[in-house]
Structure formats: structure tokens, C-alpha cells
Amino acid sequence: MIFTVAIDGPAAAGKGTISRAVAERFGFRYLDTGLLYRAVGVKGGDPVAAAQTLTAEDLARGDLRSLAAGQAASRVAAIPEVRAALVDFQRRFARAEGGAVLDGRDIGTVICPEAEVKLYVTASPEVRAHRRWLEVGGEEAKVLAEVQERDARDMGRADAPLKAAEDAAVIDTSDMAIEAAIDHACRIITARLAP
Ligand code: DC
């Protein structure tokens, strides 16, 4: 069975948690595509060459989840040649036999417009910044500024900007417990699997 669940949305909206839960529930493989851009961002040197030669070792680095890696990822992700170098790997992963969940910014719009299920997971910038701040600490106002800066860059870039696909179901997690968001996503997938 070929079945793709595309989950897009801004940072700290709950995409990763929902994606992992959904993949486990349905036995699908899971790809966090943000990690690809984070690995390119922290590798240093020419980002296009980094994207073209990305290795499993690059993806296993321990520092990919940091705020700095997120900002570096967002910057290199605006370079069309970087995005182009990562397309084939993501498409193959999405359409391989067995079912796949991919989360990112452009999965439903560019990487896999034919995805069987498209979700756009979002929340207000303040709620997302608060969640991130609980994880990383420091000054909450600075974390909010960082979230807003990354949103602006990801939504404003010319190539594959962050936006909901026209046929995506929007899940706003601002006032929703994560379990409720996971249940909602699972119901949508179940309905598509067995109409
Ligand atoms: O999902 P994340 O926070 O790990 O993503 C880090 C950055 O990578 C994000 O700010 C923009 C970029 N990204 C992208 O442009 N396209 C994707 N499919 C995934 C991430």
C-alpha cells in the first residue's frame, strides 16, 4: 500500500508529536524533514554542497534540535538549490511501499501534492513560543521573537513557502490538548484509509 500523510505547519505547533503518534498508531514510517535542513544548516561550508552530500552521520548529530540549528536551517532552506537537492529523497520516502508520515513546511504543497492525507498543524505564535520556552528556558520574549523571525522567513521565502495546501485539514492546537489533536488526526486518516 502506498499512503502518504503530509503534516505541515510552523515551528512548535505540535507537528512532531502528532507525526510520531500517528506513525506508531498506523505502523507507517516517519520522516522529520526539518532534520534534513538542520543538518545542512549546521554542517558549515557551502550549503548547496552540504545538501548534495548529506550523510546518515550528518543526520545523527546531537546538536540538531537547538534553537541555533533551527535558525540555521530556516536560512539555508530559503536557497532553491538546497531544497532541490533534498526533493528526491523525500519523494522516495513518501511514496515507498508501506505508508509514510512526513512533517515539514512544504510536504503537502511541493514534495507530495498527491498525499492521501494533508494536515496543517498550527497554533498562535504566543502559544508556540511558550511551549518552546518551557523546553529551552531563558527569556520568553526572546523565544517569541525567534519564533516570529522563523515564521516570517519560512512563510515569506519565494521557493516553497510555508502555507497550508488548499486541500489540507487545519488543526489549530492553541487551545487543544495534544491527545485531542492526535485523535483528530487519527480520525481523518482512518476515514481516508477505509472510506
Ligand atoms: O521543523 P523544524 O523546526 O525542524 O524545521 C527547521 C527549519 O527547516 C524550518 O524553520 C524551515 C526549514 N524546513 C523547510 O523549509 N522545509 C521543510 N520541509 C522542513 C523544514
Boltz pocket constraint, residues with backbone or C-beta under 6 A from the ligand:
constraints:
  - pocket:
      binder: B
      contacts: [[A, 9], [A, 11], [A, 12], [A, 33], [A, 34], [A, 35], [A, 37], [A, 38], [A, 69], [A, 70], [A, 73], [A, 74], [A, 77], [A, 103], [A, 104], [A, 105], [A, 106], [A, 107], [A, 150], [A, 154], [A, 160]]
      max_distance: 6.0
